[in-house]
Amino acid sequence: MKNQQNLWAHSAEHFQTALSDSWAKALSSFQNLTPGAGAAPAMPTPPQLHFAPEKLQEVQQQYLKDAAELMTQGVMVKAPVSGDKRFSGAAWETNPVAAFTAAMYLLNSRTLLAMTDAVDSDAKTRNRLRFAVEQGLAAAAPSNFLAFNAEAQKKAIETKGESIAKGMQNLMHDMRQGHVSMTDESLFTVGQNVATTEGAVVFENEFFQLLEYKPLTAKVFEKPFLLVPPCINKFYILDLQPENSLIRYAVSQGHRTFVISWRNPDESMATKTWDDYIEHAVIKAIAVTSEIAGKPGTDDSINALGFCVGGTMLTTALAVLAARGEKPVASATLLTTLLDFTDTGILDVFIDEAFVKYREQEMGQGGLMKGQDLASTFSFLRPNDLVWNYVVGNYLKGETPPPFDLLYWNSDATNLPGPYYAWYLRNTYLENKLVQPGAASSCGEKIDLGLVDMPVYIYGSREDHIVPINAAYASTQVLPGKKRFVMGASGHIAGVINPPAKNKRSHWIRADGKLPKTHAAWLQGATEHPGSWWTDWSQWLKAHAGKQIAAPKAYGRGKYKESMPAPGNYVLAKA
């Protein structure tokens, strides 16, 4: 026990330095995702850390108790019953050395995280420290190393080393492609077995191609339907397979459907701004869709949907148009969208004045935020599920990950122009200007969301770590029109892409339609309904889509004619 106390004292003495180093390394890794031209901006100074004595003592006592219990079991310890899937396989149970290693790792992990919580500082600093420690712990798990992974060792013996050889082949393949494989990407081709809904390109400029889809019904609603996907990803998350395509579902419900397919920026777009994207992409797409509908320059001529940052951009565009006295959109749908950036979840650990200023100096006047760097950042928000799980499977076990359309899309990265990215960071995540009337300007207009007064359908996912459910709900408090809020199960993507035919998950609705100030208050009066939220949304959208007319026989209208089949060629460009 005395040796354990000495070990504890030594650990506590050096933990402040370790946390400071972890904090600095975490910020460094994310701030240096894209190399800048010239001298790099100065890095922020790591905080001076102090522990709350009573919390530290509590952590120490728990550690000594758990360590003593573990040491008395020695190598005969059984696999830890922790619900941790990294150590849940039978091989961990039958290998006492591996089981002991896993148990010690879990004990140390719990203690390090508890020590992080014991730091006497503000909540944001503690969250940053916890994030940095979690990244280190995820990387250091014994399951990530062949010398400690009992399952990988067992497979190597059973396959007479073939799994190790295959793992090396997988490693070399991933090094050549520049990212860890999450699925067998060779099995997917855009336009052949993903993004296959029939349609055509009817307009393009340097920012986007506008796709129109072939009607699946004899009649369509007179108001066409425009989808604005996030430009940090490719549009076909909304059109993966026929059975889970939101685009195909909208077409099958009688909507004349259009979608923005973003260009994957290259160096020729390195100086493009947020305003460029709002004016020449979102507003332009609204205008073209209205012209194709035969109602250019009129109010309430189309319906629109924005997903994630596409919803933020759509709402910004609607505010700009409203400031100009134009209201071409009859209703808007916002899926997992941030307008009020008070609660940004785990992403808040990266955002402060120093971080944003760093990005502004690095690429605010020009440059590209590389798509693979963005993808890596989002993957490391859930490192065990989206990084180390595949490292273990691909390299240690020599497995080929199964085909999964969503993960193929996730690996098909897109770049962002630096000035666009810098504006977005400062005006939304850092200063939360969109919900302050007149605080932000775009396209020469002051942004006032109070002018965006059309009916809005707002959807949030319960387990979303990108747009927390509280943040999705907050949009109900800043938009003035008649609103409907629906919560779905699961996360940022899986909650949205949940077709009715699969009858999976649940969604929650308040029958009385009330929208109290907080999501918690809303939830108290909400009722759970099994299955997809798509059917509820479809009924809502039909009520705003106007009368039914004969489906068009050709794509486009007038000067807007078919130039190539969907999904077009912008979506094929790799980052």
C-alpha positions as CSV (number, residue, x, y, z in Angstrom):
1,M,0.0,0.0,0.0
2,K,2.9,2.4,0.8
3,N,4.2,1.8,-2.7
4,Q,0.8,2.6,-4.1
5,Q,0.7,5.9,-2.1
6,N,4.1,6.9,-3.4
7,L,2.9,6.1,-6.9
8,W,-0.1,8.2,-6.3
9,A,1.9,11.2,-4.9
10,H,4.3,11.0,-7.9
11,S,1.3,10.9,-10.3
12,A,-0.5,13.8,-8.7
13,E,2.7,15.9,-8.6
14,H,3.2,15.6,-12.4
15,F,-0.4,15.6,-13.5
16,Q,-0.6,19.4,-13.8
17,T,2.3,19.3,-16.3
18,A,0.7,16.4,-18.2
19,L,-2.6,18.1,-18.5
20,S,-1.0,21.3,-19.6
21,D,0.9,19.4,-22.3
22,S,-2.2,17.6,-23.4
23,W,-4.1,20.9,-23.6
24,A,-1.4,22.4,-25.7
25,K,-1.0,19.4,-28.0
26,A,-4.7,19.2,-28.5
27,L,-5.0,22.8,-29.6
28,S,-1.9,22.5,-31.7
29,S,-3.2,19.5,-33.6
30,F,-6.5,21.2,-34.4
31,Q,-5.0,24.7,-35.1
32,N,-2.4,23.3,-37.4
33,L,-4.8,21.1,-39.5
34,T,-4.0,23.3,-42.5
35,P,-0.5,24.7,-43.0
36,G,-0.6,28.5,-43.5
37,A,1.6,30.7,-45.6
38,G,4.4,32.5,-43.9
39,A,4.9,32.6,-40.1
40,A,2.3,30.8,-38.1
41,P,0.3,32.8,-35.6
42,A,1.4,32.5,-32.0
43,M,-0.1,29.5,-30.0
44,P,-2.1,30.2,-26.9
45,T,-0.3,29.7,-23.6
46,P,-1.5,26.6,-21.7
47,P,-3.4,27.5,-18.5
48,Q,-1.8,27.2,-15.0
49,L,-3.7,24.4,-13.3
50,H,-4.6,24.0,-9.7
51,F,-6.6,21.2,-8.1
52,A,-9.4,21.4,-5.6
53,P,-7.8,19.7,-2.5
54,E,-11.0,18.0,-1.3
55,K,-11.8,16.6,-4.8
56,L,-8.2,15.4,-5.3
57,Q,-8.3,13.6,-1.9
58,E,-11.5,11.9,-2.9
59,V,-10.0,10.8,-6.2
60,Q,-6.9,9.5,-4.3
61,Q,-8.9,7.5,-1.9
62,Q,-11.0,5.9,-4.6
63,Y,-7.9,5.1,-6.6
64,L,-6.1,3.4,-3.7
65,K,-9.2,1.4,-2.9
66,D,-9.7,0.2,-6.5
67,A,-5.9,-0.4,-7.0
68,A,-5.7,-2.5,-3.9
69,E,-8.6,-4.6,-4.9
70,L,-7.1,-5.1,-8.4
71,M,-3.7,-6.0,-7.1
72,T,-5.0,-8.7,-4.8
73,Q,-6.5,-10.4,-7.8
74,G,-3.2,-10.3,-9.8
75,V,-3.1,-11.9,-13.2
76,M,-6.2,-14.0,-12.3
77,V,-8.4,-11.0,-12.7
78,K,-11.3,-11.6,-15.1
79,A,-12.1,-9.3,-18.0
80,P,-13.6,-6.1,-16.6
81,V,-17.3,-5.9,-16.6
82,S,-17.5,-2.3,-17.8
83,G,-19.7,-2.4,-20.9
84,D,-16.7,-1.3,-22.8
85,K,-16.9,-3.1,-26.2
86,R,-13.1,-2.8,-26.7
87,F,-12.6,-5.5,-24.1
88,S,-15.9,-7.4,-24.3
89,G,-14.7,-10.3,-26.5
90,A,-14.3,-13.8,-25.2
91,A,-10.5,-13.7,-25.8
92,W,-10.1,-11.1,-23.1
93,E,-11.9,-13.3,-20.6
94,T,-9.7,-16.3,-21.3
95,N,-6.4,-14.4,-21.3
96,P,-5.7,-13.3,-17.7
97,V,-2.7,-11.1,-18.6
98,A,-4.8,-9.2,-21.2
99,A,-7.7,-9.0,-18.8
100,F,-5.4,-7.5,-16.1
101,T,-4.0,-5.0,-18.6
102,A,-7.5,-3.9,-19.6
103,A,-8.6,-3.6,-16.0
104,M,-5.6,-1.5,-15.1
105,Y,-6.1,0.7,-18.1
106,L,-9.7,1.3,-17.2
107,L,-8.8,2.1,-13.6
108,N,-6.2,4.6,-14.7
109,S,-8.6,6.1,-17.2
110,R,-11.3,6.7,-14.6
111,T,-8.7,8.2,-12.3
112,L,-7.2,10.6,-14.9
113,L,-10.7,11.8,-15.9
114,A,-11.6,12.3,-12.3
115,M,-8.4,14.3,-11.7
116,T,-9.4,16.4,-14.7
117,D,-12.7,17.1,-13.1
118,A,-10.8,18.1,-9.9
119,V,-9.0,20.9,-11.6
120,D,-10.0,24.2,-10.0
121,S,-10.9,26.3,-13.1
122,D,-13.8,27.4,-15.2
123,A,-16.0,24.9,-17.0
124,K,-14.6,25.5,-20.5
125,T,-11.0,24.9,-19.3
126,R,-12.1,21.7,-17.6
127,N,-13.9,20.6,-20.7
128,R,-10.9,21.3,-22.8
129,L,-8.7,19.3,-20.5
130,R,-11.1,16.4,-20.4
131,F,-11.2,16.4,-24.2
132,A,-7.4,16.3,-24.4
133,V,-7.1,13.5,-21.8
134,E,-9.9,11.5,-23.5
135,Q,-8.0,11.7,-26.8
136,G,-4.8,10.5,-25.1
137,L,-6.6,7.7,-23.3
138,A,-8.4,6.6,-26.5
139,A,-5.0,6.3,-28.3
140,A,-3.3,4.5,-25.4
141,A,-5.9,1.7,-25.0
142,P,-4.2,-1.7,-24.9
143,S,-6.7,-2.9,-27.5
144,N,-4.9,-0.6,-30.0
145,F,-1.7,-2.6,-29.8
146,L,-1.0,-6.1,-31.0
147,A,1.2,-6.9,-28.0
148,F,-1.9,-6.4,-25.7
149,N,-4.9,-7.2,-27.9
150,A,-6.0,-10.7,-27.0
151,E,-8.5,-10.9,-29.8
152,A,-5.9,-9.9,-32.5
153,Q,-3.4,-12.3,-31.1
154,K,-5.9,-15.1,-31.1
155,K,-6.8,-14.4,-34.8
156,A,-3.2,-14.2,-35.8
157,I,-2.7,-17.7,-34.3
158,E,-5.8,-19.1,-35.9
159,T,-4.9,-17.7,-39.4
160,K,-1.2,-18.6,-39.0
161,G,-0.2,-15.0,-39.4
162,E,-2.4,-14.2,-42.4
163,S,-4.4,-11.6,-40.5
164,I,-1.1,-9.7,-39.7
165,A,-0.1,-9.8,-43.4
166,K,-3.5,-8.6,-44.4
167,G,-3.4,-5.9,-41.8
168,M,-0.1,-4.6,-43.2
169,Q,-1.7,-4.5,-46.7
170,N,-4.6,-2.5,-45.3
171,L,-2.2,-0.1,-43.5
172,M,-0.3,0.5,-46.7
173,H,-3.5,1.0,-48.6
174,D,-4.8,3.6,-46.1
175,M,-1.5,5.4,-46.1
176,R,-1.7,5.8,-49.9
177,Q,-5.3,7.1,-49.8
178,G,-4.6,9.4,-46.9
179,H,-7.2,8.3,-44.4
180,V,-8.3,5.3,-42.3
181,S,-10.9,3.1,-44.2
182,M,-14.2,3.0,-42.5
183,T,-15.9,0.9,-45.2
184,D,-14.8,-0.9,-48.4
185,E,-14.8,2.2,-50.6
186,S,-14.1,0.1,-53.7
187,L,-17.7,-1.1,-53.6
188,F,-19.3,2.3,-54.1
189,T,-19.4,4.6,-57.2
190,V,-21.3,7.9,-57.1
191,G,-24.1,7.8,-59.7
192,Q,-24.0,4.0,-59.9
193,N,-25.0,2.7,-56.5
194,V,-25.2,5.9,-54.4
195,A,-26.8,9.1,-55.6
196,T,-28.9,7.3,-58.1
197,T,-32.3,9.1,-58.1
198,E,-33.0,10.0,-61.7
199,G,-32.6,13.7,-62.6
200,A,-30.6,16.3,-64.4
201,V,-28.4,19.3,-63.9
202,V,-30.5,22.4,-65.0
203,F,-28.1,25.2,-63.8
204,E,-24.5,25.6,-62.7
205,N,-22.1,28.3,-61.8
206,E,-18.7,28.2,-60.1
207,F,-20.3,27.4,-56.7
208,F,-22.9,24.7,-57.4
209,Q,-24.9,22.7,-59.8
210,L,-28.7,22.7,-59.4
211,L,-30.2,19.2,-59.8
212,E,-33.8,18.6,-60.7
213,Y,-35.3,15.2,-60.2
214,K,-37.7,13.3,-62.4
215,P,-41.3,13.1,-61.0
216,L,-42.5,9.8,-59.8
217,T,-46.1,10.8,-59.7
218,A,-48.6,11.9,-62.4
219,K,-49.2,15.2,-60.5
220,V,-46.9,17.4,-58.5
221,F,-47.5,20.2,-56.1
222,E,-47.2,23.6,-57.8
223,K,-44.6,24.9,-55.4
224,P,-41.2,23.2,-56.0
225,F,-39.0,22.0,-53.2
226,L,-35.4,23.1,-52.9
227,L,-32.9,21.3,-50.6
228,V,-29.8,23.0,-49.3
229,P,-27.3,20.5,-48.0
230,P,-24.2,21.4,-45.9
231,C,-21.3,22.5,-48.1
232,I,-18.9,20.8,-45.7
233,N,-20.1,17.5,-47.2
234,K,-21.5,16.2,-50.5
235,F,-25.2,16.4,-51.1
236,Y,-25.8,12.7,-51.6
237,I,-26.2,12.1,-47.8
238,L,-29.7,12.9,-48.9
239,D,-29.7,10.3,-51.7
240,L,-27.6,7.3,-50.6
241,Q,-29.7,4.3,-51.7
242,P,-33.3,4.3,-53.1
243,E,-34.6,2.9,-49.8
244,N,-33.0,5.6,-47.6
245,S,-33.1,8.6,-49.9
246,L,-34.8,11.7,-48.5
247,I,-34.7,13.1,-52.0
248,R,-36.4,10.1,-53.5
249,Y,-39.0,10.2,-50.7
250,A,-39.8,13.8,-51.4
251,V,-40.2,13.1,-55.1
252,S,-42.4,10.1,-54.3
253,Q,-44.6,12.4,-52.2
254,G,-45.4,14.6,-55.2
255,H,-42.9,17.4,-54.8
256,R,-41.0,18.8,-57.8
257,T,-37.6,18.4,-56.1
258,F,-34.3,20.3,-56.6
259,V,-31.0,20.1,-54.7
260,I,-27.8,22.1,-54.6
261,S,-24.8,20.0,-55.4
262,W,-21.8,22.0,-54.1
263,R,-18.6,22.3,-56.0
264,N,-15.6,20.9,-54.2
265,P,-13.4,24.0,-53.9
266,D,-9.9,24.1,-55.3
267,E,-7.4,26.9,-55.3
268,S,-9.4,28.9,-57.8
269,M,-12.0,29.4,-55.0
270,A,-9.5,30.1,-52.2
271,T,-10.7,33.6,-51.7
272,K,-14.5,33.0,-51.7
273,T,-16.4,34.3,-48.8
274,W,-19.5,33.5,-46.8
275,D,-21.3,36.3,-48.7
276,D,-20.3,34.7,-52.0
277,Y,-22.0,31.5,-50.9
278,I,-25.1,33.2,-49.7
279,E,-25.5,35.5,-52.8
280,H,-24.2,33.4,-55.6
281,A,-25.3,29.9,-54.3
282,V,-28.3,29.9,-51.9
283,I,-30.0,33.0,-53.1
284,K,-29.2,32.1,-56.8
285,A,-30.6,28.6,-56.3
286,I,-33.8,30.0,-54.8
287,A,-34.2,32.4,-57.8
288,V,-33.5,29.7,-60.4
289,T,-35.9,27.3,-58.8
290,S,-38.6,30.1,-58.7
291,E,-38.0,30.8,-62.4
292,I,-38.3,27.2,-63.3
293,A,-41.6,27.1,-61.4
294,G,-42.8,30.0,-63.6
295,K,-43.0,32.4,-60.7
296,P,-39.9,34.6,-60.7
297,G,-39.8,37.5,-58.3
298,T,-43.0,36.5,-56.5
299,D,-43.6,35.7,-52.9
300,D,-44.1,32.2,-51.5
301,S,-43.2,30.5,-54.8
302,I,-41.1,27.6,-53.5
303,N,-40.5,25.6,-50.3
304,A,-36.9,25.0,-49.0
305,L,-35.0,22.7,-46.7
306,G,-31.6,23.3,-45.0
307,F,-29.6,20.5,-43.4
308,C,-26.9,21.3,-40.7
309,V,-24.8,24.3,-41.9
310,G,-27.0,24.3,-45.0
311,G,-29.8,25.3,-42.7
312,T,-27.7,28.1,-41.3
313,M,-27.0,29.3,-44.8
314,L,-30.6,29.0,-45.9
315,T,-31.8,31.0,-43.0
316,T,-29.1,33.7,-43.6
317,A,-30.2,33.9,-47.2
318,L,-33.9,34.2,-46.2
319,A,-32.9,37.1,-43.8
320,V,-31.0,38.8,-46.6
321,L,-33.9,38.5,-49.0
322,A,-36.4,39.7,-46.3
323,A,-34.2,42.8,-45.8
324,R,-34.5,43.5,-49.5
325,G,-38.3,43.1,-49.3
326,E,-38.3,39.7,-51.0
327,K,-40.0,36.6,-49.6
328,P,-39.9,33.9,-52.3
329,V,-39.9,31.0,-49.9
330,A,-43.3,29.8,-48.5
331,S,-42.0,27.5,-45.8
332,A,-38.6,26.3,-44.5
333,T,-37.5,23.0,-43.0
334,L,-34.4,23.1,-40.8
335,L,-32.7,19.8,-40.0
336,T,-30.2,19.6,-37.1
337,T,-29.4,23.3,-37.7
338,L,-27.7,25.9,-35.5
339,L,-29.0,29.4,-35.5
340,D,-28.4,30.2,-31.8
341,F,-24.8,29.1,-31.1
342,T,-25.0,29.4,-27.3
343,D,-24.7,25.6,-26.9
344,T,-22.4,24.1,-29.5
345,G,-21.6,20.9,-27.5
346,I,-18.2,19.3,-27.8
347,L,-17.1,21.7,-30.6
348,D,-17.0,24.5,-28.0
349,V,-13.6,23.1,-26.7
350,F,-11.9,24.6,-29.8
351,I,-13.6,28.0,-29.9
352,D,-12.1,31.1,-28.3
353,E,-10.7,34.4,-29.5
354,A,-7.2,33.0,-29.9
355,F,-8.4,30.0,-32.0
356,V,-10.5,32.1,-34.3
357,K,-7.9,34.8,-34.7
358,Y,-5.4,32.1,-35.6
359,R,-7.7,30.9,-38.4
360,E,-8.3,34.4,-39.6
361,Q,-4.6,35.1,-39.8
362,E,-3.9,31.8,-41.4
363,M,-6.6,31.7,-44.1
364,G,-9.0,34.6,-43.6
365,Q,-7.8,36.4,-46.8
366,G,-7.3,33.2,-48.8
367,G,-6.6,29.5,-48.6
368,L,-8.4,26.2,-48.3
369,M,-9.6,24.3,-45.3
370,K,-8.7,20.8,-46.4
371,G,-11.6,18.4,-46.5
372,Q,-9.6,15.5,-45.0
373,D,-8.6,17.7,-42.1
374,L,-12.2,18.6,-41.4
375,A,-13.2,14.9,-41.7
376,S,-10.4,13.9,-39.2
377,T,-11.5,16.6,-36.8
378,F,-15.1,15.3,-36.7
379,S,-13.9,11.7,-36.5
380,F,-11.8,12.5,-33.4
381,L,-14.9,13.9,-31.7
382,R,-15.7,10.2,-31.2
383,P,-12.3,8.6,-31.4
384,N,-13.1,5.1,-30.2
385,D,-16.0,4.6,-32.6
386,L,-14.7,6.5,-35.7
387,V,-10.9,6.1,-35.5
388,W,-9.4,3.4,-33.2
389,N,-12.2,0.9,-33.9
390,Y,-11.0,0.8,-37.5
391,V,-7.3,0.9,-36.6
392,V,-7.9,-2.3,-34.6
393,G,-10.1,-4.0,-37.2
394,N,-8.1,-3.0,-40.3
395,Y,-4.6,-3.3,-39.1
396,L,-4.4,-5.6,-36.1
397,K,-7.0,-8.1,-37.2
398,G,-6.6,-7.7,-41.0
399,E,-10.3,-7.2,-41.6
400,T,-12.0,-5.4,-44.4
401,P,-14.7,-3.2,-43.1
402,P,-18.1,-4.1,-44.4
403,P,-19.8,-2.0,-47.1
404,F,-21.8,0.9,-45.6
405,D,-23.1,3.8,-47.8
406,L,-23.1,6.3,-45.0
407,L,-19.5,5.8,-44.1
408,Y,-18.5,5.9,-47.7
409,W,-20.1,9.3,-47.9
410,N,-18.4,10.3,-44.7
411,S,-15.0,9.6,-46.3
412,D,-15.8,11.5,-49.5
413,A,-14.4,14.8,-48.1
414,T,-14.9,18.4,-49.4
415,N,-12.7,21.5,-49.0
416,L,-13.9,24.9,-47.7
417,P,-12.6,28.3,-48.8
418,G,-10.6,29.9,-46.0
419,P,-12.5,33.3,-45.9
420,Y,-15.8,31.5,-45.7
421,Y,-14.6,29.3,-42.9
422,A,-13.1,32.2,-40.9
423,W,-16.3,34.3,-41.2
424,Y,-18.4,31.4,-40.0
425,L,-16.2,30.7,-37.0
426,R,-16.2,34.3,-35.8
427,N,-19.8,35.3,-36.5
428,T,-21.5,32.2,-35.3
429,Y,-19.5,29.9,-33.0
430,L,-17.5,32.7,-31.3
431,E,-19.7,35.8,-31.3
432,N,-23.2,34.2,-31.9
433,K,-24.3,37.2,-34.0
434,L,-27.1,35.6,-36.1
435,V,-29.5,35.8,-33.1
436,Q,-28.6,39.4,-32.4
437,P,-30.7,41.6,-34.7
438,G,-28.4,43.7,-36.9
439,A,-25.2,42.4,-35.3
440,A,-24.1,40.4,-38.4
441,S,-24.1,41.6,-42.0
442,S,-24.2,39.5,-45.1
443,C,-24.4,40.6,-48.8
444,G,-24.7,44.2,-47.7
445,E,-27.7,43.6,-45.5
446,K,-28.1,43.5,-41.7
447,I,-29.2,40.1,-40.5
448,D,-32.5,40.1,-38.5
449,L,-34.0,36.7,-38.1
450,G,-37.1,38.4,-36.9
451,L,-37.9,39.1,-40.6
452,V,-37.9,35.4,-41.4
453,D,-41.5,34.9,-40.6
454,M,-42.7,32.0,-42.8
455,P,-43.8,28.6,-41.3
456,V,-40.8,26.5,-40.2
457,Y,-40.4,22.8,-39.5
458,I,-37.5,22.3,-37.0
459,Y,-36.0,18.9,-36.5
460,G,-33.4,17.9,-33.9
461,S,-31.8,14.6,-33.0
462,R,-31.7,13.5,-29.4
463,E,-28.1,12.2,-29.3
464,D,-26.6,14.7,-31.8
465,H,-23.0,15.7,-30.7
466,I,-22.6,18.2,-33.6
467,V,-25.9,20.1,-33.0
468,P,-27.0,19.3,-29.5
469,I,-30.7,18.9,-29.1
470,N,-31.0,22.0,-26.9
471,A,-29.3,24.0,-29.7
472,A,-31.6,22.7,-32.4
473,Y,-34.6,23.5,-30.2
474,A,-33.3,27.1,-29.6
475,S,-34.3,28.0,-33.2
476,T,-37.9,27.9,-32.0
477,Q,-37.2,30.9,-29.9
478,V,-35.6,33.1,-32.5
479,L,-37.8,32.6,-35.6
480,P,-41.1,34.5,-35.5
481,G,-43.4,32.5,-37.8
482,K,-45.5,29.5,-37.0
483,K,-43.2,26.6,-36.0
484,R,-43.4,22.9,-35.5
485,F,-40.6,21.1,-33.6
486,V,-39.9,17.4,-33.8
487,M,-37.2,15.4,-32.0
488,G,-35.9,12.2,-33.4
489,A,-33.8,9.4,-31.9
490,S,-30.1,8.8,-32.6
491,G,-27.5,11.2,-33.8
492,H,-26.7,13.9,-36.3
493,I,-26.9,11.7,-39.5
494,A,-28.6,8.5,-38.4
495,G,-31.5,10.5,-36.8
496,V,-32.1,12.4,-40.1
497,I,-31.7,9.5,-42.5
498,N,-34.4,7.3,-41.1
499,P,-36.9,6.3,-43.8
500,P,-40.4,5.1,-42.7
501,A,-40.1,1.7,-44.5
502,K,-37.5,0.5,-42.0
503,N,-39.8,1.4,-39.0
504,K,-36.7,2.2,-36.9
505,R,-36.2,4.5,-33.9
506,S,-38.8,6.9,-32.6
507,H,-39.7,10.6,-32.8
508,W,-41.4,12.9,-30.3
509,I,-44.1,15.5,-30.9
510,R,-46.2,17.8,-28.7
511,A,-49.8,17.5,-29.7
512,D,-50.6,21.0,-28.3
513,G,-47.9,22.6,-30.5
514,K,-46.6,24.7,-27.6
515,L,-43.0,25.8,-27.7
516,P,-41.8,26.8,-24.2
517,K,-38.4,28.4,-23.7
518,T,-36.4,25.3,-23.1
519,H,-36.2,21.9,-24.7
520,A,-36.6,20.2,-21.3
521,A,-39.9,22.0,-20.8
522,W,-41.0,21.0,-24.3
523,L,-40.1,17.4,-23.7
524,Q,-42.3,17.2,-20.6
525,G,-45.4,17.6,-22.8
526,A,-44.1,15.6,-25.8
527,T,-45.3,12.1,-26.8
528,E,-43.1,9.4,-28.2
529,H,-44.2,7.9,-31.6
530,P,-42.5,4.8,-33.0
531,G,-40.8,5.0,-36.4
532,S,-39.6,7.8,-38.7
533,W,-40.4,11.5,-38.4
534,W,-40.5,11.7,-42.2
535,T,-44.2,11.0,-42.4
536,D,-45.1,13.8,-40.0
537,W,-42.8,16.2,-42.0
538,S,-44.4,15.1,-45.3
539,Q,-47.9,15.9,-44.1
540,W,-46.7,19.3,-42.9
541,L,-44.9,20.1,-46.1
542,K,-47.9,19.2,-48.3
543,A,-50.0,21.8,-46.4
544,H,-47.6,24.5,-47.7
545,A,-47.0,23.2,-51.2
546,G,-50.1,24.6,-53.0
547,K,-52.4,22.8,-55.4
548,Q,-51.5,19.8,-57.5
549,I,-50.7,20.2,-61.2
550,A,-49.6,17.9,-64.0
551,A,-46.0,16.7,-63.6
552,P,-43.7,18.4,-66.0
553,K,-42.6,16.4,-69.0
554,A,-39.1,17.9,-69.2
555,Y,-36.4,19.2,-66.9
556,G,-36.0,22.9,-66.3
557,R,-37.8,25.8,-68.1
558,G,-36.9,28.3,-70.7
559,K,-33.1,29.0,-70.5
560,Y,-32.7,26.4,-67.8
561,K,-32.3,23.2,-69.7
562,E,-30.8,19.7,-68.9
563,S,-27.1,19.8,-69.4
564,M,-26.1,16.4,-68.0
565,P,-27.8,13.6,-66.0
566,A,-27.8,13.7,-62.2
567,P,-25.8,13.6,-60.0
568,G,-23.8,15.9,-62.3
569,N,-20.0,16.2,-62.2
570,Y,-19.3,18.6,-59.3
571,V,-20.1,15.8,-56.8
572,L,-17.4,13.6,-58.4
573,A,-14.5,15.9,-57.6
574,K,-12.3,14.7,-54.8
575,A,-10.8,16.9,-52.1
